[in-house]
Structure formats: structure tokens, C-alpha cells
Amino acid sequence: MSTTISGTNGVTFPDSTSMQTGQQACKAWVNFNGTGTVAIRDAYNVSSITDNGTGDYTVNFTTAMPDTNYSVSGSSAENFGGAFSNHLGFSLHKIDFNTDNFQCNTRNASGGAVDHILICAMVFR
């Protein structure tokens, strides 16, 4: 059951079940440290991160996606002298996502692979 505010011409919000299972819902997200021993700070539907080498990570889902027709967005930051410096440093490693994971990379300003201290990713389907 959905909720409408201001009568029939108002804004309609999906019910709680649709918010969790519908296409408008974030199916997974993660905030992790990609330096040293990779560590998840907090996450939803992400079981673990695999460190594949410098700036190369695999994000593993707790519950697999029903198919590979999902979208991933993310950001990352390096640490410069104790201050965060944001980069367009997060990129998808491949476009053929798996139902149980996806791979991503982080780069420095020159385009070289580097581990980042703050990496965030969101998955929508």
C-alpha cells in the first residue's frame, strides 16, 4: 500500500516493502578502507571485500543480485598529509558484473593504481 500526501494530486511514496525490494531501493552499499588490511567500516548487503592488488578490489554481496542488470556508483579519496583529497579515482574494472560481486579500481591523479583510504560504492537495480 502506498501513501499519498495532499490528496490524489500530491506526492505518492511507495510502501515499506516496495522501498526494500523495488527498483528505487539501494540493493547494496559499502564504505571501506582500501589501504593496508582492507576493512569495511559499514555496509549493507556486502559480505566482504577482496584485495586483488594495488587499487584493485572485488566487492562481494551477502545476497546475490537476481541478474547482472544493476548499476554501480562510487567515490574514493586518498590521504595527503592527514587531509582527505577527493578524486575521480573510483572506476569500474569491468562492465560484465557478476551476480555475487563486482570489481572496482582506485587511481591517483596521474592515473596510476593506488590504494585509497576511503572508498564508497552503491548498487542499484
C-alpha positions as CSV (number, residue, x, y, z in Angstrom):
1,M,0.0,0.0,0.0
2,S,1.4,3.4,-0.9
3,T,0.9,6.7,0.9
4,T,-0.3,9.9,-0.8
5,I,0.2,13.4,0.7
6,S,-2.1,16.3,-0.3
7,G,-4.8,14.2,-1.9
8,T,-4.8,12.5,-5.2
9,N,-2.6,15.2,-6.9
10,G,0.1,15.0,-4.2
11,V,3.3,13.1,-3.9
12,T,3.0,9.4,-3.6
13,F,5.5,7.3,-1.7
14,P,5.9,3.5,-2.1
15,D,5.1,1.3,0.9
16,S,7.9,-0.1,3.0
17,T,8.1,-3.5,1.2
18,S,8.4,-1.7,-2.2
19,M,11.1,0.5,-0.8
20,Q,13.2,-2.6,0.2
21,T,12.5,-4.6,-2.9
22,G,11.6,-2.1,-5.7
23,Q,14.0,-0.7,-8.3
24,Q,14.1,2.6,-6.4
25,A,15.9,0.9,-3.5
26,C,19.7,0.7,-3.0
27,K,20.4,-3.0,-3.1
28,A,23.9,-2.8,-1.6
29,W,26.4,-0.2,-0.3
30,V,29.8,-0.2,1.3
31,N,32.2,2.3,2.9
32,F,35.7,0.7,3.3
33,N,39.4,1.4,3.9
34,G,41.3,0.2,0.9
35,T,44.8,0.7,2.4
36,G,46.8,-1.9,4.4
37,T,44.5,-4.6,5.5
38,V,41.2,-3.8,3.7
39,A,38.4,-3.2,6.3
40,I,34.7,-2.5,5.9
41,R,33.6,0.5,8.0
42,D,29.9,-0.1,7.4
43,A,27.8,-1.8,4.7
44,Y,24.5,-3.2,3.6
45,N,24.4,-6.4,1.6
46,V,28.2,-6.6,1.3
47,S,29.8,-9.6,3.0
48,S,33.4,-8.8,2.2
49,I,36.0,-7.0,0.1
50,T,38.7,-8.9,-1.7
51,D,42.0,-7.0,-2.2
52,N,43.3,-8.1,-5.6
53,G,46.4,-5.9,-5.5
54,T,47.2,-2.2,-5.5
55,G,43.9,-0.2,-6.1
56,D,42.0,-3.3,-7.3
57,Y,39.1,-4.6,-5.2
58,T,36.2,-7.1,-5.5
59,V,33.1,-6.2,-3.6
60,N,31.2,-9.4,-2.6
61,F,27.5,-9.4,-2.0
62,T,25.8,-11.1,1.0
63,T,22.7,-11.8,-1.1
64,A,23.4,-12.2,-4.8
65,M,21.7,-9.9,-7.3
66,P,18.9,-11.6,-9.3
67,D,20.8,-10.8,-12.6
68,T,23.7,-8.6,-13.8
69,N,21.4,-5.6,-14.8
70,Y,22.5,-3.4,-12.0
71,S,24.3,-0.1,-11.7
72,V,27.3,0.8,-9.5
73,S,28.3,4.3,-8.5
74,G,31.2,5.2,-6.2
75,S,33.8,7.6,-5.0
76,S,37.2,7.4,-3.3
77,A,39.8,9.6,-1.6
78,E,43.5,9.4,-0.9
79,N,45.1,10.7,2.3
80,F,47.5,13.6,1.8
81,G,49.3,14.5,5.0
82,G,46.3,13.7,7.1
83,A,43.7,15.5,4.9
84,F,41.4,13.8,2.5
85,S,41.7,14.7,-1.1
86,N,38.8,13.5,-3.3
87,H,39.5,12.2,-6.8
88,L,37.5,10.9,-9.6
89,G,39.6,7.9,-8.6
90,F,36.9,5.2,-8.4
91,S,36.3,3.3,-11.6
92,L,34.6,0.0,-12.5
93,H,37.1,-2.6,-13.6
94,K,34.7,-4.4,-15.9
95,I,31.3,-4.0,-17.3
96,D,30.2,-7.6,-17.1
97,F,29.1,-7.6,-13.4
98,N,28.7,-10.9,-11.6
99,T,25.5,-11.7,-9.6
100,D,27.6,-12.2,-6.5
101,N,30.2,-9.4,-6.9
102,F,31.7,-6.6,-8.9
103,Q,35.3,-5.3,-9.3
104,C,36.5,-1.7,-9.0
105,N,39.7,0.2,-9.1
106,T,41.2,3.3,-7.5
107,R,43.7,5.6,-9.2
108,N,45.8,8.6,-8.3
109,A,45.6,12.0,-10.1
110,S,48.1,10.8,-12.7
111,G,46.0,7.7,-13.5
112,G,48.2,5.1,-11.7
113,A,46.8,2.4,-9.5
114,V,46.9,3.3,-5.8
115,D,45.1,2.2,-2.6
116,H,42.7,4.7,-1.2
117,I,41.8,5.2,2.4
118,L,38.1,5.9,1.7
119,I,36.1,4.0,-0.9
120,C,32.3,4.1,-1.1
121,A,30.1,2.2,-3.6
122,M,26.4,1.9,-4.1
123,V,24.5,-0.6,-6.1
124,F,21.0,0.0,-7.6
125,R,18.8,-2.4,-9.5
